[in-house]
Amino acid sequence: MSEAASSHVALAKSTRNSATPNSAKDDALLASLTPLLHEWLPRQRWFAGKDHPVTGFSLVSATEMLPLDAADDPGLLHLLLRVEQPERTAVPDDDCYQLLLGVRPSLPDSLAGALVGRVEGGPLAGRTVYDAPHDPRLAGLLLERFRRPGTLGTLRFERTAEIPSGLAPRVLDAEQSNSSLVYGDAYILKIFRRVFPGTNPDLELPLALSREGCERVPAPIAWFEAPGAEPLTLGILQPFLHGARDGWQLALAALAAGRDFLPEARALGRATAEVHTALAAALPTPALRGTQTRQLVAGMVERLEAAAKAVPALLPHAPGLRAAFEAVNDLGLRGSGWAQQRVHGDLHLGQTLRSPDGLWSLIDFEGEPARPLPERRRPAPPARDVAGMLRSFDYAARSHQPWHPEWAARCRAAYCEGYAQAGGTDPRGEPELLRAHETDKAVYEVLYEARHRPDWLPVPMAAIERLARSAAA
C-alpha cells in the first residue's frame, strides 16, 4: 500500500478527536512533553523567542488527528501552545505556536533529524515524539484531510477546488519562519508555526486577488484554521509553481554572470503595480492624512529608538534617520495626503517567482512575521512595498564581491519605471514618503541582522549611512 493510501485509511479510522479536551488528560500530556519542548522548541528556526528563557507552557487546544496508542502505526497530535517568556514584555497574551507531533514506539533512521525526544511519563510514556511534517506518511494525511473538508476536533478544513490523491509529499528545506510541504510538484502547503487571532493576510489577500482575476498571485486551493470569534489561520494549500525561480536567485545569477538585471527588474515593477491595482479594487483604500500621518511617523520613530537601544551603531545616524520620518510629518501638517491600501507588507526579491515562460508572481503575503497581526493587516501606502524591493536590490548587490552599487541603482530605477508603466504613477514622485519607508525598512534590517546574522549587518548599515545623509541634506 502506498504512503498516500495508508494515510487515507488511517484518516478514515481516526475517530478520537479532542474537540473538548479532557483537562486532566491534557494536563498530564503537557506535563510529559514539557521537558522535551524546553529543549527542542528554542532550537527551531521559526521560534521567535530565542533571546529569552522559556519558563513554561500552557495548552490552547489538542486534537488527536490519528490515534496515539496504535501498536505499529504512527499517531498524529496537533497542539496549539502558548509559550511563557515573562522577559518578553512585548509578546501579546494571545501569541501561540502550532505543533504537529508524530508519535511512534521508535523512530526510523530516516526521521532521526525530526526527533523531539522520548517521553518518560504520562499518556505517551515510552513513546518517541517527532516533528510530523518530515514523515511522508503523516504529511500525506494532511493532504487527505484537505480532500475531505469539514471539522476535525478543534480544527476546520476548507477548500475551493478538487484535490487529487496520491501526491508524494516532501519537506521544502528553506530558511523561513514557517514550514512548507510540496505535494507532487502540484501543491505547496504552508504551515504557520506562530499563529495569531484573525485571518492571516497570506490567506485573505490572495483570496481577494483571485476574486479580482489577478493572476500574479497563486490562489489558495485549501486551508485549515482553529475556529472562533477570531479564527486562527493554521495552514494554506496553494499551487506549486514548478520550475519557477525566485527573484533573489535570479538576481545573484545575473551578478555572478556580470550582466544587468534591468528587463527582470522592470517586469517585476509592472507585476507589483498590477497586484497593487487589484488590491485597491478589492479592498478599502482609506486616505493617509492628519492624525494617521502622525501615527505612521510616530511608529517609525519608535522603531528607530528601540533599534538604536539594541544596536548602538545606529546612534550616530539617528538624527538624520529621524529627519527622514519628520519630512513626511511636515508634509502632512501642510495638508499633504497619500493613498493607502492593503499591500504585501514584506516585499523583496525572495518573495517573487518567475516561471519558465517569464511571468513574475508575488508570494508570501503574511507581512513581516515579527509585527503583530493587526498591524500587518492595516492599510499602508504602496510605497512601503516599493521600498522593500528597493532595499532588496541593494542586498543583492552587496552580497556579491566586489560590491556593485551602480548595479543596484540601475535595478531600482528600472523597477520604478516598470511600476509607473503598469500603475500610472511613479513611486519616485513622492520622494519623502518613499525615503521614509526605505529608512524604516533599513532600521528593521539592522535589528534583524544584529540578532540573527551579524555578518550581514554591514549591508543595512551602508544604507543607513546613505539615507541619513540624504535626509539631512
N, C-alpha and C positions, 0 to 999 in steps of 0.2 A: 504494500500500500504506500502511495506517495505521501510526502510530508503534508501537502495541502489536503489530501483526502483524510489523513489521520486527524488533522486539525478539525475538519468538518465533522467527523464522527464524534470527536471529543466535545465539540461545541454542542452538538445535539444532546449529549449526555449530561452537560453541565446544568444542574438544576438548583444548586445550593448557592444562592447569591445573597450577600449581606445588604439587603435594601434597608433594613432597620437593624443596625449592628447590635449584637448582644454585648452589652458593656463589659461584663465580666470576662467574656472570652476575648474581646478586643483588647482589654487592658492587659490580659496575660500575653496576647500576641505581641503587642507593642513592647512590653517589658522584655520579652525574649529577644526581640530584634534590636532593641536599643544599643547594646554593646557593639553589635556589628555595624549599625548605621553610624555610630560615633566615629568609627574608623574609616568607613567606606565613603560616606557622603561628602565630607570636605575634600576628598581627592578628585571628585568628578569635575570635569571641565565646566559643566553648567551650574555648579553650585555657586551662589552669589556671595556667600558669607565667609570666604576663606580667611579673611583677616581677623576674624573674631571667634572666640571659643563657643562651641555648642554646649549648652547646659542641659538640654532636654528636648523631648519631642511630645507633641500631642496629636492624636489621631482625629482627622476630619471625617474620613469615611474609609471603609474597607469593603471591597467587592471581590468575592471568590469567583473568578471568571472560569476556572477549571478546578475540580476537586483537588484539595491539597494533600489528601491522605491515600491517593491511589498507590498501589504497591510498586508499579513499574512506570506508569505514565507520569509525565511532568504535570505539576499543578501550576496555576497562574493566579497571582494575587495582585489586585490593583489597590494602591493606597494613595490617599491624599493626606499629606503630613505637614503639620506646622513645625518649624524648627525654632527652638527657643535660643535666642542670642541677645541677652539683655544689653550688651555693649553696643549693639547696632541700633541706636536710638531712632534712626530714620526708617527702620523697617516697619511697614504697616502691619496691624494685627491680623489682617486677612491675607497676608502673604503666605503661600504654602507651595509644596513641591509634590509632583506626581511621580510615583514609583510604580513600575511594573516588575514584579519579582517572580521569577520562576522558582519552583520548589521540586527537588529531586532527592532520592536517597543518597546518591553520589553524583559527582559531576564528571562527564566525559572530558577527555583531554581537549577536545575541540572547543569547549566552553570555559577553559581554565581562565582566560582573560576576563570573563564576565563575573567571576566569583565575588560574592558579597561576604559569605562566610558560612560556617556550620553552626546551627542553632543548638544551644546547650540545654535549654529547658522550655517549658510552655507547650502550646499546642503543636509546634513544629519541632519538638525536641529530637535531635539526632539526624535531622534532615539538612540538606545543603540549599542555601538560598543564593540566587544569582540574578543578574540584570537580564530580564526576559527578552528584550528586543534582539539580543545576539543569538537566540535559539531559533533556528528556522521553523521548528515545529510550532512554537508559540507565536512567532511572527506571522505565520500562516493563519493561525487562529484569529488574529486581529482583522485580517482581510476578510475572513469568512463572516465575522461579526458585522462588518460593513455591508456585506451582501444580504444580510438579514436584519434590516434596521428595526429599531424598537428599543425597549428598556431592558437593561440587564443590571439588576441590583441598583446601585446608586448612579449608574451610567445610562446615557441615552445616545443612540446611534441614528444618524440621518444620512440620506444620500439623495443625489439629484439624477442619477443615471444608473443603468445596469452595470454590474461589475463582474467580469469573467472570473471563473475559479481556476485553480491550478497554477497560479503565477508564483514562481520561485522567489522568495524574499532574500534580500541581503542588506546588511547594515551599511549605510553610507559613512565611511570613515572620513570625516571632515571636522575641522575645528569650529564648533558652533555652540550656541547656548541651548540647543535642543537636541533631540535625537531623530534621525531620519532613516526610514526603511524604503528601499526600492523594490518594487514587485515586477519582475519580468521585463524590465525596461519599459513598462507601460505606465506605472503609477509611482508616486513618491508620497509616503506618509510622514508628515512632520509631527512628532510627539513633543508637546510643550512640557518642559520639566518644571519650570517655575510658573505657577498659574495664579491668576487674579480674578476676582469677581468682575463680570462684564464680558461681552463678546469681544474676542481678540480681533484687532483690526486686520490681522492676516486672514481672517475668515470674512469679516464684514466688508472690507474694501474690494477684494476680488469678486465677491458675490454682486456688489453694486456695479462693478465694471462689466461683469458678464451681462447684467440686465441692460447695460448701455450698448452692448455689442462690441466692446473694446477687446481686441484680440492680442493686445500687448501683454496681458497677464493671464497665466493659466487659471481657468475657472475651477473652483472646488467641485470635486466629484462626490465627496462624502466627508463627514466629520463626526466627532463624538464629544460629549460635554457632560458635566455634572449639573443637572437641572437645579433651578432655584429662582428666587426673585431676581438675582443677577447670576445667570449661568456661568460656569467656568468652562471656557473652551479648552479642550484637552488635546485634540489632535485633528489634523486636516489631511485628507487624501486628495491629491491633485495629479493631473497628467505629468508624466516624467518626460522632459524634453530630451529624448535620446539623441546623442550625437552633438548636443549643444555644448558650447564652451563659455565659461564665464568671462566677463569683460576684464577682470584682473589678469587672468591667464593670457588673454589675447594681447593686452597692453604690454605685459612683460615680454611676451614673444616678439612683439614689434620692437621694443627697446633692444633686446638681445640681437635682433637682426639688423639693427641700425636704420630702421625705417620709421617714417611718420605713422601716426595713428589718426590722421585727420578725417578720412572718409568714415571711419568707425565712430569717432567722436561726434561728428556732425549727425550721423544717423541715430546715434544714441540720444542726442539732444532732441531730435524730432520725436523719438519714441517717448521720451519723458514728457514733452509737451502734449502729445496725444493722450497720455494717461491723465495728466492734469486736467485737460479739457473734459474728458469723460467723467472724472470725479466731480468737477464743478457742475456738470449737468445732472449728476445722480444725487448729490447731497447738498445740504445748505452751504451758502457762501457768505457768511457774515463779514461786514467790513471791519478792518482794523483801524481804530481811531480812538482818540481821547484816552479814557481810563484803560482800555485794553492795550493801547500802545505803552502806557506807563507800566502796566503789569508785565508786558513782554520784556521791556528793558530791565525792569527790576529783577526778573528771573535770570536774565543773562548776567547781571552784576552779581547776584547772589551766588550763581555757579562759579563765577570767576573768583570771588572771595574764598569760597570753600576750597577750590582747587589750589589757590595760592597758599593756603594754610598747609595743604598736604604736599605740595610741590614748591618749595621755596624758590626754585629757579624762575618761577613766574613773577615773583615780586618786583624785580626791576622794570618789567614791562607792563605792570598793572595799570599805571596812569594812561598809557596810550591805548590799551585794550578797553579800558572804561570809556575813553573818549569815542571809540567806535560805536559803543552802545548808546552813549548820550547823544550822538549825532541824530539817531533815529528819534529819540525822545524830543529833541529840539524841533525836528520837523513836525512831529505830532502836535507840539504846543503851538506851532504856527498854522495849524489847520490841515496838514497833510494827512491823507489816509491811504490805506493799501487794501487790496483784495485778500481775503482769507478763504481757505477751503480745506478739505481733507487732503493730506499729502502722504507720501510714502513714509517719511519720518526718519529713515536711516539709509538714505540712498548713497551708494558708492559702487565702484566697478564690480565688486564681488556680489552685488545684488542684481546683476544683469546677466542675461544669457543670450548668446547669438546662435541661432540654428544654422545647420549646414547651408541653407539657402540664403543666409544673410539677414534674417529677420531678428530684430532685438526684442527681448521680453524683459519685463521687470518682475522680480520675485521678492518674497520675504517682506510682507507689509506690516509686520508686527511693531515696527518702530524700534527705537533704542531700548533694548530689554532692561537696562538699568533704571529707566524712568517709570514712574507709576503709570498704570494703565489709563486712568482718566486723562492724564497729560498726553499720552500717546494718541488718544482718540480726539484730541482737541484740534479744531481748525487752525491752520497756520498759513503764512504767506508761502506761495510756491517757491520763493527764494530760498527757503530752508532746504528743499531737496536739491536745488541747483547748487547751493553752497556745498552740500555734502559731496556731490560729484566733482566739483572743482577741487576740493581737498583730496579726492581720490586720485585724480591725475597727478597731483603733487606727490602723493605717496608712491605712485608707480615710478615716477621719475627719480625719486630719492632712493628707491630700492635697487636701482641699477648703478653700477660703478663703471666709469665716473658719472657723477650726478649730471643730469641734463635738464636744467631749469627751463631752457628755451623750448624743449620738447613739451613740457607741461604747459607752458604759456600758450603754445600753438594749439594744443588739445583743448585747453579751456576756452579759447576764442572760438574754435570750430564747434564745440558743444553748444555755446551760447548762440552761434549763428544758426545751427540746426533747430534749436529750441524756438528761435524767432520765426523761422520759416514755417514751422508747424503750428505754433501757438499765437502768432501775430504780434507778440511783444518780446523785446529783447531784455532779458533779466539784467543786463548791464545798464539799462536805462534808469534803474533805481539803485545807484551805487552805494548809498548809505545803508539801505536795507540789506543788500547782498553782502556788503562787507561785515555788517553786524552779525549776520548769520554764519558767515565763514569764520569769524572770530570766535563765536560761541562754539562752533564745531571744533576748532583747533584747541580751545580750552578743554573741551571734553576729551579730545585725543590725548592731550598731555596727561591728564589724570589717569586715563585708561592705561597708557603705556607705562607710566611710572609704577602702576600697581601690577601689571601683568607682563609687560615686555620691555623692561628697562633699556634693552639695546636699541629699541626703536624710538626712544624719547627724542633724539636729535631731529627726527623728521617733523613732528608737530612744533618743536621749539623753533625751528627755522622759520616756519610760517608765523609763529607768534611774533618773532622779531620783525618780520616784514609787515605784518598787519598793524603792529603797534606804531611803527614808523609812519605808515600810510595814514593812520588815524590822526596822529599828532601833527602831521603836515597839513 
